[in-house]
Amino acid sequence: MAAVTPQMVKQLRDRTDQPMGLCKQALDESTGDMEKAIEWLQKQNSKMTAKREGNETAEGRIGVFADNAAKVAAIVEMRCESAPSAKSDQFVALTADLAKAAATTKTADVASLLVEPLGGGTVQTRIEAVVGVIREKMVLHRFQKLEDGVYGSYVHHDGSVGVLIECKGESANDELLRDVAAHIAALNPPYAVTSDVPADVVEKEKGLVKADMDADPKNAGKPANILEKIAEGKLRTRLSEIVLSEQPMANSGKYPNTSVGAALKKAGLEPVRFVRFKVGAVAL
């Protein structure tokens, strides 16, 4: 039996990030064997996870990862019990690690991702290790992976909202794509491009435009071709309220009189789709 020294306890803490007292107990229980002590800690963390299974996870954080060289990206929503824990360094790092794991795996659902390898263990044991430190229930609530595009991302400073934007193009413009992702986070447009708008929504908007024009006495007696052009302009204005590519860039000081679509086009990019996660929002 090896004598447990303070240096051994520190080494175990450095490897696992677990509390010093728990590391000392793990080494005592494992007769000084470092690898057995790590296994003992993992079992304790699993027990902690099971013990807190019924607790509510109303707080959390969005994490994103994008690798334009590999043409992969992912966005995840991690949940925990309290707001302070959601802002902790350990939880922020965990969320980032899980976003990267989601981007680099071929799995498509949470259950499969949890058993994927990560850091010498699995995604699940990585989560449990942080549970062991913070002593709260933590759940990988959802994720989405994107492939074969050009990507930009943004996460709000408190982690409550995150966005991935996918474009077509030869190369990424990181600053512009981040600005577009921040625009999406703030304005939450329902559609990326006009062709995404369902036909029934377009017809409804056309009907509203027609009703407005019919009620305006200034349009009385105008030629049909003029009325048609006015209607087209009004429809574009209405669609700009719900279509990302038609909206004026939110940062008008940086992008004066420029739509999102025009800003991207100038950089050789074309919007394809985006994913916006908000902590606690119902997934559609």
N, C-alpha and C positions, 0 to 999 in steps of 0.2 A: 504493500500500500504506500503510495507516494504521499509525502506530507504536503498539505495544501498551503501554499504560500501566497502572500499578497500579490506577487508578480503573476502567479497562475490565475488568480481571480481577475486581475486587470486584463490579462490576455484573453480570457473567456469573455469578459465584458466587451472588449474591443471587437471580438469576432461576432458577438451576438447582439450587442446593444441592450442587453438585459440589465436589470438593476444589480448593483454590486452584491447586495445581500442574497439575492436569488442565485447569482453566479457562485457565491461561496457555498450555498446549500447544495447546488448541483454538483460541485466538485467533491463535497463531503459525501454525498450520496453515491458518487461514482468512483470513490476511493482514489481521487486525483487523476482519473483518466479523462483527458480533455474531450475526446470524441464521444465517450459515453455521457459526459456532462452535457454536451450539446444535444444529444438524443433525449436526455432527461428534461432539458429545458423545452424541447419541442413537444414532449408529451404534456408538460405543464401548460404550455400555451394552447394546445388542443383542448385540454380540460377547461381552460378559461373561456375559450370560444364557445364550447358546449354549454357552460354555466350561464353565459349571457345571451344564449340563443333567443330568448323571448323578449329581449329588450328592443325598444323602438330605435330605429336609425333615421332620424329626421334631418340630420345635418350631413354635410359631406363636401365633396370637392370634385371638380371636373379636371381631368388631365388629358393632354394631347401629345402626340408624337408624330413627326413627319420626317421622312428621309427621301428627299427628291432624287438622290443618286440611285436608291433602290426602288423608287416609285411606289412607296407604301406609306400609309398614315393610319392613325387610329385615334379615337376619342373614347374616354371611359368616364363613367360616373361611379365614384366610390362613396359609400355612406358610412357614417359613424353616429355616435350618440349625442355628442355635444359640439357646439361651435368652437370652443377653444381647441379641442382635439383636431378638428378639421383644419385649423390653422397651424398646427404643430409641425415642426421640421420633419418628424418621422412620418407623419401622414402625407405631407406634401411629397416627400421622396418616394413613399410607397405608391402614391397615385401616378407619379411620373414613371416609375418602374413598370407598373401594370399597363400603362398606355404603350410603352415600348414593347412589352411582351405581346400585347394584343395586335400590334402592327406586324410583328415578325412571326406570328403563328398562322397556321392554316385553319384553325378552328373557328367556328362561326357562332358558338353559344357560350354562355358563362360557365356552365357545368364542365364543358370540355376544356375551357381555358384554365380553370382552377387546377387541373392536373398536369398542365404543361410544365416542363422544367424551367426553373428560374433560380439563379444564384446558389447552386448546389442542392437545392430542394425543389419544391414546386411553387406555383403561384399561391396555392393555399397555405403552404408553410411560411411563405414570405408574409402573407397577411397575418397569420397567427403570431409571427414573431413581433409584429408591431402591436398586436392585441396584448401580448405579454408585457410590453413596455407601458402602454397607455391604459390598459385595463378597461377597454370599452369594446363593445361589439362593432365589428367592421364587416362590410359587405360590398363585394363587387356587384353593383346593381345592374349595370348594362355597359355594352361597348359596341362600337361599330368600326369596322376596318374598311379602308378604301385602297384601291390598287390601280396602277397604270396611268396615273395622272400627274399633274404638277400641283403641289399643295402649299397652302399657307394656313396658319393657325393663330388663334388668340385665346387667352384665358383671362377673364376679369381678375383684378388684383386680389379679390377675396376668394377666388376659385369657384364662385357660384354659377358662372356661365362660361361656356367654352364653345369654340367654333372651329371646324375644319372646312376649308374651301378647296374644291377641286377644279382645275382648269385644264384646257388643252393648250399646248404651246411647247416650244423647244426648250425653254429654260425658265426657271423661277425668278421672280422679282420679290425677294423676301420682304422688303419694306412695304411695297404696294399690297402684296397678298395679306400681310398682317393688318394693314389698314382696312382692307376689304372685310377681313374676318371680324375686326372690331366693329365695323359698320353693321354687319349682320348681328353681332351680339347685342348692339344697341337697338336696332330697328326691327329685327326679327321678321323680315319679309317672308311671305308664304311660298314664293316661287323664285327660282334662280333666273330663268329666262322666260320670255313671252310664250314660247312653244310649250312650256310646262303648264300654262294656265288651261284648265279644262274648258271645253267648248261651251258648256252651260254657264260658266262664270263669265266668259267673254260676252255671250249673248245677253246676260243679265246687265253687264256694264253698258253694252250698246243700248239696251232699253232705257237705262237711267239717263244716258246722254241724250237720247231722243226726247225723253220726257222733259228734260231741262230745256232743250232747244225749242220744243213746241210751246213751252210756257213763257219763253222770252219774246216779247213783242218786237224786239229789234230784228228778229229773223224773218218777220213777215215780209213776203214779197221778194226775198232774196232768191237768185237762181239756184237750181238744184245742185249744180256742180260746186258752187260756193258753199252751200249748206253741207255737202258731202265732205269737203275739205275741213270745214269747221268741226264736223262730227269726228273726223279722223284725229284731229288735234286734241279734242276733248277726251277721246278714248285713250290716246297715248298718255295724257295727263293722269287719267284715272288708273291706268295700268302701272304707271310709274310709282303709284302708292303701294303696290303689292308685288312688283317684280324687281328683284335685285338689280338686274342689268340696266333697268330704266331709271333707277333712283339716283338722284344727285348724291355724290360722295358726301358722307356725313361731315368729314373734315373739309369744309368749304374753303378755309383759309389756305390749306395745303393744295387743294384741288378745286380751284375756282371754276364755276360754271361747267363742271365735268360730271357726267354720269359714271356710274360704276363700270358699265359696259365699255364706255369710251376710254376710261383710264386703263382698263385691262387690255383693250385692243391696241392702245398706243405702246404697251409693253409686249405686244405679240402674244397675248393670252386671251382665251375665250372661256367664260364661266360654264361649267358643266353642272355642278351640284354643290350643295353644302350640307353639313350636319351641325345642328346647334343643340347642345345639351344644357339644360338648366337643372341644378340640384333640386330634387323633389318634384319636378314636372312629370306628368304622366306621359309615358312613351306612346307615340301614335303609330 
